[in-house]
């Protein structure tokens, strides 16, 4: 038995415990069940079902169902027309009706060979007996048979005459049962991404309106033909002996009255005369209220849907302006807030978080690798690291757009993230004595904010976009987590970072606290401006010659390493400015080792370790990153 999974139900857990031989059937079943929702065609043979059993999503069977929908449209039009205009059944329409009924009789026979989905087990049932029993015991089997019987032909066989009783004409209305096929077709088309939802919905509303107008006109004309005297009817009062007129003349008048009533125009040329017509008009106009509300509501949703984003953008901007006005924010801040809100809506289709939030993590990671891997590999900090680390970094990075003249990083803010510039350009500036000083500009594959993250200090610079820029960011926490298991990658990264610091200008180095201690620990002195270009030129060759094993003297960036700053005086003592500079060291494993290292760095050996508040340190595991220690 072939298996299938409903597109509206979750995959059962026991599906994974099926025998190996059924896996192919299960996968094919899942693919076929998704066809109605996505409109994907994967071939003619969907499932390995039993012989003489048709898959419900087979392409040929779907074409057959679509062909029947065309016949349903004819049946819905002809059934009410033949009820109102009895003379139409004696001609060509009678022959066409018999041909159409024959096609639907064939479809009833085919239904006994079409597999169905068992909703309790989520399996396709292809057993002939179960298929037949299910179809025969359902209500729609009797309705299918009743709507297919040629009652005119049966009347002719038993009575020898056509239309001997009005009941035979009313039984023809059972063909309207076939309209359920049209409903199922539109439901499938609305889910099919190959077709426009707007035009599909619009076509459905148009079909509902035309069928309502046609049916109401035919029923109203039928009431007139069965009322005595004919002059006391809505159409007889206007044109006299209407029964002698042609079918086209009567049908035109009927459709005209129905349209005028539906649109609530009411010219007054056709109106109800007797009580029966008045009751029918009451029912029809009450129906029109619901139909009009349904049409207007759907049309409003279709039209407004295209403008929803515009409304949301304007509301958001108005809220931002109102907030800025109430809090009296400066004009520059207000412009930045408005520019960011505009960019948010203009680039909504380009933002990773908006577009990819519903996709599985594996797909999101693959897309990120395709878009940003080369950019990350070209970044100076990650040159020479392992491919695994690059893949992990790219998978955790988040993409974001920034409009021109907007701050990405503010000076002295907490270093929670650093950024890699994908496109655009940014300026690095600093503020001194209330004035802004330009330091450098960054372009594609350059980094911003990594100094604050690596030093674990407040951001030393402000980074502002020069034009529309896309950046990818990663958090400080995730960055250290990835490096925890790979000490070699951490050593490579810190070596790259030291080389980057060597090439920085003096203006930028002066803004970095502890840079003297860090460079002194590495036996490196800041280079002059003349040597800066030479250092940048030799950086690439240094990376090319490095084969993944950096100098052992380079400190590791592992999360297990704690860096502290040591001083050789008591925290309460007043000292000269030059003596207040401490030494940045990696915290050793024991207090004795710390005293020995302090003697080497400070030139004197102490016996007590104090914090800045005067408290004594007894255990090194109580210390944190960048703590200030006073060895006395």
KEKOL-720321 format. One line per 10 residues: their letters; for each residue x, y, z of C-alpha. Coordinates in steps of 0.05 Angstrom, whole numbers. Layout:
BEGIN
a> X:Y:Z; ...
END
This chain:
BEGIN
xxxxxxxxxx> 0:0:0; 28:68:-18; 34:120:35; 19:193:35; 19:251:84; -35:304:84; -13:374:68; -58:399:125; -34:350:178; 32:337:213
xxxxxxxxxx> 76:278:192; 63:221:241; 121:197:283; 111:125:263; 128:146:191; 202:145:210; 196:74:236; 170:44:171; 210:-11:137; 265:11:90
xxxxxxxxxx> 227:-14:29; 171:35:43; 214:98:48; 211:111:-27; 136:105:-26; 130:152:33; 174:205:1; 134:202:-63; 70:207:-23; 95:269:13
xxxxxxxxxx> 114:302:-53; 46:288:-83; 9:314:-23; 45:381:-29; 25:391:-102; -41:426:-88; -8:477:-43; 53:493:-87; 32:473:-157; 96:433:-169
xxxxxxxxxx> 97:380:-222; 146:323:-212; 123:276:-266; 65:234:-290; 76:174:-245; 72:199:-174; 61:136:-133; 72:62:-144; -1:44:-132; -36:-20:-149
xxxxxxxxxx> -56:-35:-220; -117:3:-246; -114:52:-188; -108:127:-203; -67:173:-159; -110:233:-138; -54:281:-158; -37:249:-224; -27:302:-278; -75:269:-326
xxxxxxxxxx> -129:262:-274; -121:335:-256; -131:355:-329; -194:312:-330; -220:348:-269; -205:416:-301; -243:395:-364; -303:377:-321; -303:446:-290; -316:475:-359
xxxxxxxxxx> -376:429:-365; -399:450:-296; -401:522:-318; -445:503:-377; -490:461:-332; -500:518:-282; -519:565:-339; -564:517:-377; -601:488:-317; -633:554:-295
xxxxxxxxxx> -642:577:-368; -680:514:-386; -723:522:-324; -745:592:-345; -749:581:-420; -778:512:-432; -774:517:-507; -697:515:-504; -698:441:-484; -727:418:-550
xxxxxxxxxx> -668:439:-592; -593:437:-590; -588:446:-514; -622:378:-503; -568:342:-543; -512:381:-508; -542:364:-440; -541:290:-456; -468:293:-478; -449:332:-414
xxxxxxxxxx> -486:282:-370; -447:225:-404; -381:257:-385; -402:263:-312; -426:190:-314; -356:171:-336; -327:211:-278; -371:173:-229; -343:108:-256; -272:134:-251
xxxxxxxxxx> -282:153:-178; -285:79:-161; -212:74:-184; -183:136:-151; -142:125:-87; -160:167:-26; -123:192:36; -140:158:101; -139:216:151; -130:169:211
xxxxxxxxxx> -66:137:185; -44:189:133; -37:133:81; -63:129:10; -114:73:5; -110:36:-62; -154:-23:-45; -213:-27:-95; -263:-53:-44; -248:1:7
xxxxxxxxxx> -249:56:-47; -317:32:-72; -347:23:-2; -324:93:18; -354:126:-44; -421:88:-43; -434:102:30; -423:177:24; -477:228:11; -443:257:-50
xxxxxxxxxx> -449:191:-88; -525:196:-89; -521:270:-107; -472:255:-163; -520:202:-192; -581:247:-184; -547:306:-217; -526:262:-276; -592:228:-293; -623:255:-358
xxxxxxxxxx> -693:269:-332; -718:295:-399; -699:230:-433; -730:189:-377; -794:230:-384; -795:216:-459; -784:141:-449; -840:132:-397; -892:182:-422; -875:191:-496
xxxxxxxxxx> -875:267:-488; -826:321:-466; -839:361:-402; -902:327:-380; -893:353:-309; -859:413:-277; -824:366:-229; -778:342:-285; -756:414:-297; -742:426:-224
xxxxxxxxxx> -701:362:-220; -654:391:-271; -632:440:-217; -596:382:-184; -541:395:-234; -522:456:-192; -491:405:-144; -433:403:-192; -414:474:-173; -373:446:-115
xxxxxxxxxx> -320:428:-167; -313:502:-185; -303:518:-112; -248:466:-105; -214:491:-169; -210:563:-143; -185:538:-75; -129:501:-110; -112:560:-156; -108:608:-97
xxxxxxxxxx> -54:564:-66; -17:554:-132; 43:603:-133; 45:600:-209; -19:642:-212; -31:712:-187; -73:711:-123; -103:779:-140; -129:759:-209; -151:690:-185
xxxxxxxxxx> -192:721:-129; -219:774:-176; -241:721:-226; -277:683:-170; -315:745:-149; -335:759:-221; -361:688:-230; -402:691:-166; -433:757:-188; -450:734:-259
xxxxxxxxxx> -481:669:-234; -523:707:-183; -548:755:-235; -563:699:-285; -599:654:-234; -641:710:-204; -663:734:-273; -683:664:-295; -722:649:-231; -758:716:-236
xxxxxxxxxx> -778:701:-308; -801:631:-288; -848:662:-236; -878:706:-291; -890:647:-339; -928:608:-285; -973:664:-261; -1043:676:-286; -1061:722:-317; -995:738:-351
xxxxxxxxxx> -1011:812:-353; -1007:814:-276; -932:801:-277; -871:846:-276; -855:834:-350; -926:826:-375; -946:895:-348; -890:926:-388; -889:890:-456; -956:854:-457
xxxxxxxxxx> -957:782:-485; -885:766:-469; -893:691:-483; -897:707:-557; -830:742:-555; -764:707:-569; -722:673:-517; -668:726:-527; -717:783:-513; -742:751:-449
xxxxxxxxxx> -672:733:-425; -647:804:-438; -704:834:-397; -691:785:-340; -617:799:-337; -631:874:-340; -679:871:-281; -631:827:-241; -572:874:-253; -611:937:-236
xxxxxxxxxx> -636:905:-172; -568:879:-152; -535:946:-162; -593:981:-124; -604:1028:-182; -680:1016:-188; -701:1053:-251; -774:1034:-238; -789:1006:-308; -791:934:-282
xxxxxxxxxx> -820:921:-213; -860:868:-176; -935:867:-188; -964:806:-152; -950:779:-82; -906:722:-106; -860:769:-142; -857:815:-81; -836:758:-36; -782:737:-86
xxxxxxxxxx> -757:809:-90; -752:813:-15; -711:749:-12; -667:771:-71; -652:840:-42; -634:811:26; -587:764:-11; -558:823:-49; -540:856:17; -496:798:36
xxxxxxxxxx> -468:789:-34; -450:863:-40; -416:862:28; -377:800:7; -354:831:-58; -336:899:-28; -300:866:30; -258:822:-16; -243:878:-65; -223:924:-8
xxxxxxxxxx> -175:871:19; -144:859:-50; -134:933:-63; -112:953:6; -64:894:11; -18:927:-40; -16:991:2; -9:960:71; 66:970:72; 58:1043:53
xxxxxxxxxx> 7:1054:108; 52:1020:158; 112:1061:137; 74:1127:143; 46:1108:212; 115:1088:236; 146:1153:212; 91:1194:243; 102:1158:310; 177:1172:305
xxxxxxxxxx> 165:1246:290; 115:1251:347; 164:1218:395; 220:1265:373; 175:1326:380; 151:1308:450; 221:1294:475; 251:1354:437; 305:1313:403; 356:1349:360
xxxxxxxxxx> 343:1355:286; 401:1309:269; 373:1253:312; 305:1262:282; 332:1257:211; 370:1193:229; 308:1161:259; 265:1178:198; 320:1154:150; 325:1088:186
xxxxxxxxxx> 249:1077:184; 246:1092:110; 304:1045:96; 270:991:137; 210:989:89; 248:1002:25; 296:943:36; 246:896:70; 254:845:14; 330:847:22
xxxxxxxxxx> 335:838:97; 357:770:120; 316:769:183; 251:789:147; 258:742:88; 291:681:120; 261:679:189; 213:622:171; 266:579:137; 303:522:172
xxxxxxxxxx> 371:538:201; 407:494:149; 377:534:91; 393:600:125; 465:578:136; 473:558:63; 447:625:39; 493:662:87; 553:621:63; 536:639:-9
xxxxxxxxxx> 527:713:5; 580:730:57; 634:677:60; 682:712:12; 674:777:50; 692:744:116; 752:709:85; 778:775:59; 773:808:127; 842:818:159
xxxxxxxxxx> 823:788:226; 804:719:197; 861:710:147; 892:642:155; 840:613:202; 808:545:190; 750:536:142; 708:507:198; 714:571:239; 696:614:178
xxxxxxxxxx> 634:571:166; 613:577:239; 623:653:239; 583:663:175; 526:620:200; 519:662:264; 525:730:230; 465:775:219; 458:821:159; 432:892:166
xxxxxxxxxx> 425:955:124; 441:1026:148; 422:1090:112; 472:1146:100; 496:1189:158; 474:1141:213; 517:1118:271; 529:1043:272; 574:1046:334; 576:1101:386
xxxxxxxxxx> 639:1120:423; 642:1091:494; 583:1044:485; 587:972:511; 623:925:462; 569:873:450; 580:864:375; 629:879:319; 614:890:245; 641:871:177
xxxxxxxxxx> 625:918:120; 595:882:60; 580:942:16; 580:1017:23; 628:1060:63; 634:1085:135; 675:1137:172; 712:1127:237; 711:1189:281; 725:1209:353
xxxxxxxxxx> 703:1266:397; 752:1309:436; 734:1370:476; 666:1372:442; 694:1372:371; 692:1315:320; 758:1289:292; 760:1245:230; 806:1185:236; 795:1139:176
xxxxxxxxxx> 744:1109:128; 726:1037:118; 701:1001:56; 681:930:36; 712:874:78; 736:923:131; 717:914:204; 689:961:257; 681:951:331; 729:892:337
xxxxxxxxxx> 778:933:380; 727:942:435; 707:869:431; 777:840:434; 802:888:487; 735:882:524; 733:958:533; 682:1011:514; 682:1026:440; 738:1077:428
xxxxxxxxxx> 709:1105:363; 644:1126:332; 629:1092:265; 582:1129:218; 557:1109:149; 577:1152:91; 526:1122:43; 477:1064:42; 515:1006:73; 504:933:87
xxxxxxxxxx> 540:901:146; 542:833:179; 549:830:254; 567:777:306; 560:782:381; 618:782:430; 590:721:466; 583:678:403; 652:699:379; 687:675:442
xxxxxxxxxx> 645:611:443; 670:592:374; 743:605:393; 739:566:458; 750:499:423; 802:523:373; 864:553:407; 903:554:342; 850:597:308; 851:642:368
xxxxxxxxxx> 926:651:363; 921:666:289; 867:718:301; 905:754:356; 968:753:312; 928:785:256; 900:836:305; 970:855:330; 993:864:258; 932:909:246
xxxxxxxxxx> 950:951:307; 1020:961:281; 993:992:217; 945:1040:253; 961:1113:253; 983:1149:316; 917:1186:321; 879:1121:328; 930:1088:374; 926:1146:422
xxxxxxxxxx> 852:1132:431; 865:1060:452; 876:1048:527; 928:996:546; 958:996:476; 1027:1011:505; 1022:953:554; 997:906:499; 1051:925:450; 1104:924:504
xxxxxxxxxx> 1082:854:524; 1092:833:452; 1159:869:448; 1130:914:394; 1136:989:389; 1086:1033:351; 1111:1048:281; 1121:1118:254; 1080:1146:198; 1136:1131:148
xxxxxxxxxx> 1136:1057:167; 1060:1051:164; 1054:1037:90; 1111:986:92; 1075:948:147; 1011:946:107; 1048:922:46; 1082:865:82; 1018:842:117; 993:800:60
xxxxxxxxxx> 1061:766:50; 1065:751:124; 997:717:121; 1016:678:59; 1080:651:92; 1043:632:155; 1023:559:151; 972:558:207; 1023:559:265; 1036:629:293
xxxxxxxxxx> 1091:651:340; 1085:617:408; 1095:684:443; 1029:709:416; 974:705:470; 913:662:458; 844:692:451; 812:633:485; 758:647:536; 801:611:588
xxxxxxxxxx> 853:668:587; 840:726:635; 878:791:626; 889:837:686; 927:902:697; 979:904:753; 1007:965:790; 1067:970:837; 1038:1017:889; 981:1019:941
xxxxxxxxxx> 914:1042:912; 910:1099:963; 978:1128:946; 987:1191:905; 1036:1179:848; 1062:1214:787; 1023:1206:722; 1080:1166:691; 1079:1118:750; 1005:1105:746
xxxxxxxxxx> 1012:1065:682; 1002:991:696; 1022:928:660; 973:885:622; 988:811:635; 955:743:628; 934:719:696; 978:660:718; 954:596:751; 976:613:823
xxxxxxxxxx> 988:672:869; 1063:655:874; 1069:657:798; 1033:724:799; 1084:753:850; 1141:727:806; 1112:758:743; 1098:824:779; 1171:826:803; 1194:816:731
xxxxxxxxxx> 1147:869:703; 1148:921:759; 1219:912:786; 1198:895:857; 1167:835:892; 1105:844:933; 1070:803:986; 998:825:982; 948:833:924; 896:888:932
xxxxxxxxxx> 838:911:890; 823:984:874; 776:989:935; 830:962:982; 803:891:989; 855:835:991; 855:781:937; 861:710:966; 839:668:906; 855:681:833
xxxxxxxxxx> 792:647:808; 752:705:837; 784:755:788; 751:778:724; 775:805:657; 810:873:661; 811:876:737; 862:926:767; 910:893:817; 957:930:863
xx> 1019:889:885; 1045:916:951
END
